[in-house]
Amino acid sequence: MSKFIEQRQVIFQKMAEIDQMEYGSLKAEYRTGADADHPLGPYYKYQVWQEGKNHSERVAGPRAEQLRKAVEGRQHFEQLAQDCIALTVEHTRQAQTATEAKKNCKRRSARKPPPNSKPSSP
């Protein structure tokens, strides 16, 4: 098995291991409290672009942790997909370069050149 196929199989295996994904982002926010040295929070805001609009909601505790894992899962999957694309493009370019090198290589004939013929005398 070629190195390219092995590397791609590793990427596909890692993709298959991701079991949670979610669109959007999750941000932790802090509020200033009575004591400026100790802000309140974190409060979590989940944002996602759907149907041409940005939807935003505040989430707490366990739901925030679940969303964090799912958003990270999607981001990791997207990075693996980019890695797979880059690997495949590089493999394609190497194959094209090898093919072009073969096309441009001139073969020398194995045949001997014909002997010089002498003109016949009348």
Residue pairs with C-beta under 8 A, 6 or more apart in sequence:
4 87
4 91
7 87
8 84
8 87
8 88
11 80
11 83
11 84
11 87
12 84
14 80
15 77
15 80
15 81
18 73
18 76
18 77
19 73
20 66
20 69
20 70
20 73
21 70
21 73
21 74
21 77
22 48
22 67
22 70
22 71
22 73
22 74
23 48
23 49
23 50
23 71
23 74
24 46
24 47
24 48
24 49
24 67
24 71
25 46
25 47
25 48
25 71
26 44
26 45
26 46
26 47
26 59
26 64
26 67
26 68
26 71
27 44
27 45
27 47
28 41
28 42
28 43
28 44
29 41
29 42
29 43
29 44
29 45
30 39
30 40
30 41
30 42
30 43
31 39
31 40
31 41
31 43
32 39
32 40
33 39
33 40
43 58
43 60
44 58
44 59
44 60
44 64
44 67
45 56
45 57
45 58
45 59
46 56
46 57
46 58
46 59
46 64
46 67
47 54
47 55
47 56
48 54
48 55
49 55
59 67
